[in-house]
Amino acid sequence: LVENLGRTNMPVADEVEAFRKLTEEDGFSPEQIGDRFGISHTTVRRRVKLAKVSGKIMEEFRAGHVTLDQMEALAVADDHAEQEAAFYGLPEWNRDGRQIRAQLTAEKIRGDNRLVRFVGLDAYTNAGGSVTKDLFSEGTELYLDSKPLVMKLVFERLAAAAQGVEAEGWKWTEYFASERECGQHLPTIPSFKREHTEAENAEVAGIMAFIEANEPGYDAGEMSENDQEAYDAKIARMDEIDADCIGFDRELVAFAGARLFLNHDGEIVVRRGLLKMEEQHELAARERAKAAEQREADALLRGEVFTPEPPTPPGETQEIEEGAVLSAAVIEDLTKYRTAALACELAERPDVALATLVHAMALPLVYGNGRGYGLTPAVVIRPTPAPINVSTADEDNLSAFKAFEEIGAHWLAILPENAAQLWTWCFAAEPEQLQKLLAYLVASTTNAVAFRHEAASFGANRLAHAEKLAEAVNLDMGKWWRPGREFFKRVPKSIAAQAVTEAGCDPRTSAAILKGTKAEAVDIAERALEGRGWLPAHLRSRPAPETVHEGEDVSCEAPYLTEDAGENDPAGEFADDGHDEVGALASVYGPDEE
């Protein structure tokens, strides 16, 4: 009884050694050991894995100088030199399991990464790639050891997919591992949507009946996993049918290209009908030539002598409504994009961050005796997190928010997990690393938002300082924001017409915007400004340059003004979405146009 009740458990280090001998010397499997001693198979496998940790570190573990959490993290790698370099290369106060694991897997790719989902684990292993299993993580995580092999397989599959797309007749194709690598957005040639065939109509009717019958259970979460997969498959099939109905003018396909990239789920996204600058010029010249030929033919039919007409200077054929302004809600959201972009740029400029920090602290401490009354800096050192929330952004303009999140995640992985260790970390860190961290922390407090409910005089100084900050970091909002569908749905048509005029588009573009419905105006404006870098006044750091100079080529012309640009949809996607306070603010800012 004493031997069984009054005993001390075997130290983990001894247990690891015993299991090692049973497997390596006596030939027992983890299952046999677990069954013999009444221990779970997983526990045995983990103990056997710990036996692969460097003997030098194992001795420290036996002496109590290394924790079990650290040992489990070190077991991610089998190479003793790697383990020792990771362990002893980290400062003593920052050797927790999370930091060690991050160090050992820095050159590997996690098994749940989107690139791995795209390539497939089987394809990777069949190509000779090795895999590391982390037996001590929840769900037993996998790491693919060869990142170069993964990228090779990714681009091989993308290249094969690009060949299939190019066979559709496009002038060129490009492929990228992510959308961020694609570079600037490009305008597209006009597309059209054909009617469903009889077979498609029948299939769509069946899908709609299925969705209508099962939607309540799906929304309530009462479906089984198999039923949910079947429901999602029906939705995906509807999207496929709709995508198959989108077509392009075959004559224009030869001028345009397509881009392929992987989304966050590791799926290929294809964007067709894209026009680079040279192709925009080619199409514009082609359209001008066709128009001139038609005018000449019409003149000959009338028995007249044809005289080519000089191009009409932009802005002379259509008078744009004066006094059109953006609503306070739109301005607030635009300046949130600018704040996020400003934070990203500032996080990469320790020199500007240091000057900004000194400025923000000197205002209240040196000028707080009345000489600086009313001055509010753009960076508030309280500290208060920057008012940048990705949930308020539209899908076209997430890049600044996502980029700043990635910067934050980078520092989260570097800083100690325990706040009590931060003081020691700060004094042990290199000055350059501290400066970079300072830049991120200062950037995290940036506030360049023009809040709709804030008195103009209250925020004026803060916004003026934000402007100086933007100049200091050479902020280019053209890298971070583009005028997309969501923006034009929220502004009057006169704003859209003014935008295309400022961007140097053909005057017929602004005329078409003012003449058409709101839906047509949104389609035309979005298409015309794609890739042209136009920014609303609230996103510009400096006064906008002249729109079109004498002799400048105007590439945004009639080919982008399609007849089926949109439909009148007052109760659909172009209805008021609640962002513009039509009732409360109409008297001040003017109502949105239908």
C-alpha positions in Angstrom: 0.0 0.0 0.0 2.8 2.4 0.9 4.6 1.6 -2.4 1.5 2.5 -4.4 0.1 5.5 -2.5 3.1 7.1 -1.0 5.3 7.3 -4.1 6.9 10.0 -6.3 6.3 10.0 -10.0 9.2 9.3 -12.2 10.8 12.6 -13.5 9.9 13.3 -17.1 13.6 13.2 -18.1 13.9 9.6 -16.8 10.6 8.7 -18.4 11.8 10.0 -21.7 15.0 7.9 -21.4 13.1 4.8 -20.5 10.8 5.1 -23.5 13.8 5.8 -25.7 15.4 2.5 -24.6 12.1 0.5 -25.1 11.8 1.8 -28.7 15.4 2.0 -29.9 16.9 -0.9 -28.0 14.0 -3.3 -27.3 12.1 -2.6 -30.5 8.7 -1.8 -28.9 6.3 0.4 -30.8 4.5 3.4 -29.0 1.3 1.4 -29.1 2.8 -1.6 -27.4 4.4 0.6 -24.7 1.1 2.5 -24.1 -0.9 -0.8 -23.8 1.7 -2.4 -21.5 1.9 0.5 -19.0 -1.7 1.9 -19.3 -0.6 5.2 -20.9 -2.1 6.8 -24.0 -0.4 6.3 -27.3 -0.1 10.0 -27.8 1.7 10.5 -24.5 4.2 7.8 -25.4 4.8 9.3 -28.9 5.5 12.7 -27.3 7.9 11.2 -24.8 9.8 9.4 -27.6 9.9 12.7 -29.5 11.4 14.5 -26.6 14.2 11.9 -26.6 15.4 13.5 -29.9 16.3 16.8 -28.1 20.0 17.6 -27.8 21.7 15.8 -24.9 23.2 19.1 -23.7 19.7 20.6 -23.3 18.3 17.4 -21.9 20.9 17.6 -19.0 19.7 21.1 -18.3 16.1 19.9 -18.4 17.0 17.1 -15.9 18.6 19.8 -13.6 15.4 21.9 -13.8 17.0 24.7 -15.9 14.7 24.0 -18.9 11.0 23.7 -18.7 8.8 21.1 -20.3 7.2 23.7 -22.5 10.6 24.7 -23.9 11.5 21.0 -24.5 8.3 20.4 -26.4 9.0 23.4 -28.6 12.6 22.3 -29.3 11.3 18.9 -30.4 9.8 20.5 -33.5 13.3 20.1 -35.0 15.3 16.8 -34.9 18.7 18.4 -35.6 20.6 19.0 -32.4 22.6 21.9 -33.8 19.4 23.6 -34.9 17.9 23.1 -31.4 20.9 24.5 -29.6 21.2 27.5 -32.0 17.5 28.3 -31.4 17.7 27.8 -27.6 21.0 29.5 -26.8 20.6 32.1 -29.5 17.6 33.6 -27.7 18.1 35.8 -24.6 17.4 33.9 -21.4 14.3 36.0 -20.6 12.8 35.4 -24.0 13.1 31.6 -24.3 9.5 30.7 -23.9 8.0 27.9 -26.1 6.3 30.2 -28.5 9.6 32.1 -29.3 11.6 28.8 -29.7 8.9 27.3 -32.0 8.8 30.4 -34.1 12.6 30.4 -34.4 12.7 26.7 -35.5 9.9 27.0 -38.0 10.8 30.3 -39.6 11.9 28.7 -42.8 9.1 26.2 -42.9 5.5 26.5 -44.1 2.6 25.5 -41.9 0.4 22.7 -43.2 -2.7 24.9 -43.1 -1.1 27.7 -45.2 -3.1 28.7 -48.3 -0.1 27.8 -50.5 -0.2 24.3 -49.1 -3.9 24.0 -49.6 -3.4 25.0 -53.2 -0.6 22.6 -54.0 -1.8 19.7 -51.9 0.2 17.8 -49.3 0.3 14.7 -51.5 1.8 16.6 -54.4 4.5 18.1 -52.1 5.5 14.7 -50.6 5.4 13.0 -54.0 7.9 15.7 -55.2 10.3 14.7 -52.5 9.3 17.2 -49.8 9.7 16.3 -46.1 7.2 17.1 -43.4 7.7 17.9 -39.7 4.9 17.0 -37.2 4.6 19.1 -34.1 3.2 16.4 -31.7 2.8 18.9 -28.9 0.4 21.3 -30.6 -3.3 21.1 -30.6 -4.4 19.0 -33.6 -0.8 18.0 -34.3 0.3 20.7 -36.6 2.3 20.0 -39.8 5.2 22.0 -41.2 6.5 21.6 -44.7 10.3 21.8 -44.5 11.1 23.0 -48.0 9.6 26.5 -48.7 11.4 26.7 -52.1 9.8 23.4 -53.2 6.3 24.6 -52.2 6.8 27.8 -54.2 8.1 25.9 -57.2 4.9 23.7 -57.2 2.7 26.8 -56.7 4.1 28.5 -59.7 4.0 25.4 -61.8 0.3 25.0 -61.2 -0.3 28.7 -61.7 1.6 28.6 -65.0 -0.5 25.6 -66.2 -3.7 27.4 -65.2 -2.5 30.6 -67.0 -1.9 28.6 -70.2 -5.5 27.4 -70.1 -6.7 31.0 -69.7 -4.5 32.4 -72.4 -6.0 29.7 -74.8 -9.2 31.7 -74.5 -7.6 34.3 -76.9 -6.1 36.9 -74.4 -3.1 38.8 -75.5 -1.2 38.0 -72.3 -1.5 36.3 -68.9 0.3 36.9 -65.6 0.2 34.9 -62.4 1.0 35.7 -58.8 1.0 34.0 -55.4 -1.2 36.7 -53.9 -3.3 39.7 -55.0 -0.9 42.1 -53.3 1.9 41.0 -55.7 -0.2 42.0 -58.7 0.7 45.7 -58.5 -1.6 48.5 -59.6 -5.2 47.8 -60.6 -5.8 47.8 -64.4 -8.9 49.0 -66.3 -10.9 46.4 -68.2 -12.6 46.1 -71.5 -16.4 46.1 -71.5 -18.2 42.9 -70.6 -21.7 41.7 -71.2 -24.0 39.1 -69.5 -25.9 36.7 -71.8 -29.2 35.1 -70.9 -29.2 31.6 -69.4 -29.7 28.7 -71.7 -32.7 26.4 -71.2 -30.5 23.9 -69.5 -29.1 26.5 -67.2 -32.5 27.9 -66.4 -33.7 24.4 -65.4 -30.6 23.9 -63.2 -31.0 27.4 -61.6 -34.6 26.7 -60.8 -33.7 23.4 -59.1 -30.9 25.1 -57.1 -33.2 27.9 -56.0 -35.9 25.4 -54.9 -33.2 23.5 -52.9 -32.0 26.8 -51.3 -35.5 28.0 -50.4 -36.3 24.7 -48.7 -33.0 24.4 -46.8 -32.2 28.0 -46.0 -34.0 28.2 -42.6 -32.1 25.1 -41.3 -28.8 26.4 -42.7 -29.2 29.9 -41.1 -30.2 28.3 -37.8 -27.1 26.0 -37.8 -29.3 22.9 -37.6 -27.8 21.1 -40.6 -25.4 18.2 -40.4 -21.9 18.7 -41.8 -22.7 16.8 -45.0 -25.9 18.8 -45.5 -24.0 22.1 -45.0 -21.4 21.0 -47.6 -24.2 20.1 -50.1 -25.8 23.5 -49.5 -22.5 25.4 -50.0 -21.9 23.4 -53.2 -25.3 24.5 -54.5 -24.4 28.2 -53.8 -21.0 27.7 -55.5 -22.7 26.1 -58.6 -24.9 29.2 -58.9 -21.8 31.4 -58.9 -20.3 29.2 -61.6 -23.3 29.5 -63.8 -23.4 33.3 -63.4 -19.7 33.5 -64.2 -20.1 31.5 -67.4 -22.7 34.0 -68.6 -20.1 36.9 -68.5 -18.5 37.5 -71.9 -16.3 39.9 -73.8 -16.3 41.4 -77.3 -14.0 39.0 -79.2 -12.4 41.9 -81.1 -11.3 43.5 -77.9 -10.1 40.2 -76.3 -7.0 40.3 -78.6 -6.0 43.7 -77.0 -6.4 42.6 -73.3 -5.0 40.2 -70.9 -5.7 38.2 -67.7 -4.2 37.9 -64.2 -4.3 34.9 -62.0 -3.6 34.9 -58.3 -4.3 33.0 -55.1 -6.9 34.2 -52.6 -6.8 33.7 -48.8 -8.4 30.3 -49.2 -5.7 29.1 -51.6 -8.0 29.2 -54.6 -7.2 30.6 -58.1 -8.9 33.9 -58.9 -8.8 35.0 -62.6 -9.3 38.6 -63.7 -9.9 38.8 -67.4 -10.1 41.7 -69.8 -7.3 43.8 -68.2 -5.6 46.6 -70.2 -2.1 47.8 -69.6 -1.2 51.4 -70.6 0.0 50.6 -74.1 -3.2 48.6 -74.8 -5.3 51.5 -73.5 -3.6 53.8 -76.0 -4.1 51.2 -78.8 -7.8 50.9 -78.1 -8.2 54.7 -77.8 -6.5 55.2 -81.1 -8.5 52.4 -82.7 -11.8 54.0 -81.5 -10.7 57.4 -82.7 -9.9 56.0 -86.1 -13.2 54.1 -86.4 -15.1 57.3 -85.4 -13.2 59.3 -88.0 -13.9 56.6 -90.7 -17.6 56.7 -89.9 -17.7 60.5 -90.1 -15.9 60.4 -93.4 -18.3 57.8 -94.7 -21.3 59.9 -93.6 -19.8 63.0 -95.2 -19.3 61.1 -98.5 -23.0 59.9 -98.5 -24.1 63.5 -98.1 -21.7 64.6 -100.9 -19.7 66.7 -98.5 -15.9 67.2 -98.1 -14.8 65.5 -94.9 -12.7 67.6 -92.6 -11.3 65.9 -89.5 -12.4 67.6 -86.3 -9.8 68.4 -83.6 -10.5 66.8 -80.2 -12.7 68.7 -77.9 -10.8 69.9 -74.8 -12.1 68.1 -71.7 -14.8 69.9 -69.7 -16.2 72.0 -72.5 -19.0 69.8 -73.7 -20.8 69.2 -70.4 -21.3 71.5 -67.5 -20.8 69.8 -64.2 -22.9 70.8 -61.3 -21.2 73.3 -59.0 -21.1 73.0 -55.3 -21.4 69.2 -55.1 -19.8 68.0 -51.8 -19.2 64.7 -50.1 -21.3 63.8 -47.1 -19.7 63.9 -43.6 -20.0 60.1 -43.4 -18.1 59.6 -46.7 -15.4 62.0 -45.6 -15.0 60.3 -42.3 -14.6 56.9 -44.0 -12.1 58.3 -46.6 -10.0 59.8 -43.8 -10.0 56.4 -42.0 -8.3 54.9 -45.1 -5.8 57.8 -45.1 -5.1 57.2 -41.4 -4.5 53.5 -41.9 -2.1 54.2 -44.9 -0.4 57.0 -42.9 0.2 54.5 -40.0 1.7 52.0 -42.4 4.1 54.5 -43.8 5.0 56.0 -40.4 5.7 52.5 -39.0 8.6 52.2 -41.5 10.1 55.6 -40.7 11.7 55.6 -37.2 13.2 59.1 -37.9 9.8 60.7 -38.6 8.3 58.8 -35.6 10.9 60.2 -33.3 10.3 63.7 -34.5 6.6 63.2 -34.2 6.9 61.8 -30.7 9.0 64.8 -29.6 6.4 67.1 -31.1 3.4 65.4 -29.5 5.1 65.4 -26.0 6.4 69.0 -26.3 3.0 70.5 -27.0 1.5 69.8 -23.6 4.7 69.8 -21.6 6.5 72.8 -23.0 3.6 74.8 -24.5 1.0 73.9 -21.9 1.0 77.2 -20.2 -1.3 78.9 -22.7 1.1 79.3 -25.5 -0.1 76.1 -27.2 -3.8 76.4 -26.3 -6.0 74.5 -28.7 -3.2 72.7 -30.5 -4.0 69.0 -30.9 -1.3 66.9 -32.5 -2.1 64.1 -35.1 -0.4 61.6 -32.8 -1.8 61.4 -29.3 0.6 59.9 -26.7 -1.8 58.7 -24.1 -1.5 56.2 -25.7 -4.8 55.8 -27.6 -5.1 53.2 -30.4 -5.6 54.7 -33.9 -9.3 54.7 -35.0 -8.7 52.4 -37.9 -11.2 49.5 -38.1 -11.1 47.1 -41.0 -14.9 46.4 -40.5 -15.7 49.8 -41.9 -13.7 49.4 -45.1 -15.0 48.2 -48.5 -13.6 45.1 -50.2 -11.7 47.2 -52.8 -9.6 49.1 -50.2 -8.5 46.7 -47.4 -4.8 46.9 -48.2 -3.7 49.5 -45.6 -5.7 47.9 -42.8 -4.3 44.4 -43.6 -0.8 45.8 -44.0 -0.9 47.4 -40.5 -2.3 44.3 -39.0 0.7 42.3 -40.4 3.1 44.9 -38.9 1.4 44.4 -35.6 1.5 40.6 -35.9 5.3 40.9 -36.6 5.9 42.7 -33.4 3.6 40.5 -31.4 5.8 37.5 -32.3 9.0 39.3 -31.3 7.9 40.9 -28.0 7.8 38.8 -24.8 4.5 37.1 -24.1 4.6 38.2 -20.5 4.3 41.9 -20.0 6.4 41.7 -16.8 9.4 40.8 -19.1 9.0 43.9 -21.3 11.2 46.2 -19.2 14.1 43.7 -19.5 13.5 43.2 -23.2 13.6 47.0 -23.9 17.0 47.4 -22.2 18.4 44.3 -23.9 17.2 45.2 -27.4 19.4 46.9 -30.0 18.9 50.6 -30.5 17.9 50.1 -34.1 15.2 47.5 -33.1 13.9 49.9 -30.4 13.6 52.7 -33.0 11.6 50.4 -35.3 9.3 49.4 -32.5 8.9 53.1 -31.5 7.9 53.8 -35.1 5.2 51.1 -34.9 3.9 52.3 -31.5 3.8 55.9 -32.6 2.0 54.9 -35.8 -0.5 53.0 -33.7 -1.7 56.2 -32.2 -2.1 58.1 -35.4 -5.4 59.9 -35.8 -6.1 61.7 -39.1 -9.8 61.0 -39.2 -12.3 63.9 -39.9 -15.1 62.6 -37.6 -18.6 63.5 -38.8 -19.8 64.5 -35.3 -16.7 66.5 -34.4 -16.7 70.3 -34.6 -14.6 71.5 -37.5 -12.6 73.9 -35.3 -11.9 71.2 -32.7 -10.2 68.8 -35.2 -8.6 71.4 -37.5 -5.2 71.5 -35.8 -5.0 67.7 -35.5 -5.7 67.4 -39.2 -3.2 70.1 -40.1 -0.5 68.2 -38.2 -1.6 65.0 -40.0 -1.0 66.8 -43.3 2.5 67.7 -42.2 3.1 64.1 -41.1 1.8 62.9 -44.5 4.4 65.2 -46.2 7.2 63.9 -44.0 6.6 60.3 -45.0 5.8 61.1 -48.6 2.3 59.5 -48.3 1.0 58.4 -51.7 -2.7 57.4 -51.2 -2.7 56.1 -54.8 -0.8 53.0 -53.4 -3.5 52.4 -50.7 -6.9 53.4 -52.1 -8.7 53.3 -55.4 -12.1 54.7 -56.5 -14.3 51.6 -56.6 -17.9 50.7 -56.8 -18.7 51.2 -53.1 -17.4 54.8 -53.2 -19.4 55.9 -56.2 -22.6 54.3 -54.8 -22.3 56.8 -51.9 -21.7 60.0 -53.7 -23.7 62.2 -56.1 -23.4 61.7 -59.8 -21.9 65.2 -60.1 -19.0 64.1 -57.9 -18.4 61.1 -60.2 -18.5 63.3 -63.3 -16.1 65.7 -61.7 -13.8 62.8 -60.9 -13.5 61.6 -64.5 -13.0 65.1 -65.7 -10.1 65.7 -63.2 -8.6 62.4 -64.3 -8.5 63.6 -67.9 -11.1 61.2 -69.4 -13.0 61.9 -72.6 -15.6 64.6 -71.9 -18.3 62.2 -73.2 -17.6 60.1 -70.1 -18.7 62.8 -67.7 -21.7 63.6 -70.0 -22.7 59.9 -69.9 -22.5 59.9 -66.1 -24.7 62.9 -65.7 -27.2 61.7 -68.3 -27.6 58.1 -67.0 -29.2 56.5 -64.0 -27.3 56.2 -60.7 -26.5 52.6 -61.5 -25.1 53.5 -64.9 -23.1 56.4 -63.4 -21.5 54.0 -60.9 -20.5 51.5 -63.6 -19.1 54.1 -66.0 -17.1 56.0 -63.3 -15.6 52.8 -61.9 -14.6 51.6 -65.3 -13.3 55.0 -66.5 -11.1 55.6 -63.4 -9.6 52.1 -63.1 -5.9 52.4 -63.0 -5.8 56.2 -63.4 -4.8 57.0 -59.9 -7.6 59.6 -59.2 -8.1 60.5 -55.6 -10.8 62.6 -53.8 -9.6 65.9 -52.4 -9.7 64.5 -48.8 -7.1 61.8 -49.7 -4.6 64.2 -51.5 -1.6 65.3 -49.7 -0.9 68.2 -52.1 -3.0 70.2 -54.6 -3.9 68.1 -57.6 -2.0 68.8 -60.8 -3.6 70.0 -64.0 -5.8 67.2 -65.3 -4.8 67.2 -69.0 -1.9 69.3 -70.6 -1.7 70.4 -74.1 -0.6 67.5 -76.4 -1.3 64.9 -73.7 -2.8 61.6 -74.9 -6.2 60.9 -73.5 -6.6 57.2 -73.2 -9.9 56.9 -71.4 -12.3 57.1 -74.2 -15.6 55.8 -75.7 -14.7 52.1 -75.7 -15.3 52.0 -71.9 -18.8 53.5 -72.2 -20.9 50.4 -72.8 -24.6 50.4 -73.5 -25.4 48.0 -70.7 -23.5 49.8 -68.0 -26.2 49.3 -65.5 -29.9 49.3 -64.7 -32.1 51.6 -62.7 -32.1 49.9 -59.4 -33.5 52.3 -56.8 -34.4 49.6 -54.3 -31.4 47.3 -54.9 -27.6 47.7 -54.4 -27.8 51.5 -55.2 -30.4 52.2 -52.6 -29.4 54.2 -49.5 -27.2 52.0 -47.4 -27.4 54.1 -44.2 -24.0 55.7 -44.5 -25.3 59.1 -45.7 -27.6 60.7 -43.2 -30.0 61.8 -45.9 -32.6 63.3 -43.5 -30.3 64.9 -41.0 -27.5 66.1 -43.2 -29.2 66.9 -46.5 -29.7 70.5 -45.7 -26.0 70.9 -45.0 -24.3 68.6 -47.5 -26.9 68.1 -50.2 -28.8 64.9 -50.9 -27.4 61.9 -52.8 -28.7 61.8 -56.4 -30.8 58.9 -57.6 
